[in-house]
Amino acid sequence: MSAYSFGRQVDEDPKLAEVLGHRRAVSFVRDLGRQVGRADFTEIDIRSIHLMVMASEPRIAGNYKTMDNSIAGRPDLLTARSDDVGPICTSW
């Protein structure tokens, strides 16, 4: 399979792009974990991981959330509230 063909498949299947983004993020986190003497994760580390995982959603990838949401629209699978994350977090 040529690189062009593979790139086209990724463009046509957002779920494939999501899987590839998750794979990149896992590799990134493993590399961070191997760094001896490394301090805690930084904000840029977390945002970089989010950018990789959410690459198929460029509107939100690497950015702080601005509204509340749930997973797959299910009210029983809530994520962190928008005011609990980001530079203006009120719960810190």
C-alpha positions in Angstrom: 0.0 0.0 0.0 1.5 3.4 -1.0 1.7 6.3 1.5 -0.8 8.1 -0.7 -3.3 5.3 -0.4 -2.8 5.1 3.4 -3.2 8.9 3.8 -6.4 8.8 1.8 -7.8 6.0 4.0 -7.0 8.1 7.1 -8.7 11.1 5.5 -11.8 9.0 4.7 -12.1 7.3 8.1 -12.0 9.7 11.1 -11.9 6.7 13.5 -8.6 5.5 11.9 -7.1 9.0 12.5 -8.3 8.8 16.1 -6.6 5.4 16.6 -3.4 6.7 15.1 -3.6 9.8 17.4 -4.0 7.6 20.5 -1.0 5.5 19.4 1.1 8.7 19.1 0.0 9.9 22.5 0.8 6.5 24.2 4.3 6.6 22.7 4.7 10.2 23.8 3.7 9.4 27.4 6.0 6.4 27.5 8.9 8.5 26.3 8.1 11.1 29.1 8.1 8.3 31.6 11.5 7.0 30.5 13.1 10.4 31.2 15.1 10.0 34.4 14.7 12.8 36.9 11.9 14.4 35.0 9.6 16.6 37.0 5.9 16.3 37.0 4.0 16.6 33.7 3.8 20.1 32.5 0.8 21.9 31.0 2.4 21.7 27.5 2.8 17.9 28.0 -0.9 17.5 28.7 -1.9 19.8 25.9 0.4 17.9 23.5 -1.1 14.6 24.5 -4.6 16.1 23.9 -3.5 17.4 20.5 -2.3 13.9 19.4 -5.4 12.1 20.7 -7.9 14.6 19.3 -6.0 15.2 15.9 -9.2 14.1 14.1 -11.0 17.1 15.8 -8.7 20.1 14.9 -11.2 22.6 16.3 -10.6 21.3 19.9 -7.3 19.5 19.7 -4.8 20.9 22.2 -7.2 23.5 23.5 -9.0 23.9 26.8 -12.7 23.0 26.7 -15.2 25.8 26.7 -18.4 23.9 27.3 -19.5 20.9 29.3 -19.9 17.6 27.4 -20.4 13.9 27.8 -19.1 10.8 26.1 -21.1 9.7 23.1 -23.9 12.1 24.3 -24.7 9.8 27.2 -25.6 11.7 30.4 -24.2 8.9 32.6 -20.7 9.3 31.0 -19.8 12.9 31.9 -16.4 14.4 31.5 -14.8 17.2 33.6 -16.7 20.4 33.6 -15.3 23.2 31.5 -14.8 25.4 34.6 -12.7 22.6 36.2 -10.0 22.7 33.6 -7.8 25.3 32.0 -6.1 28.5 33.0 -9.2 29.9 34.7 -10.0 26.8 36.7 -12.1 27.7 39.8 -11.6 24.5 41.7 -7.8 24.7 42.3 
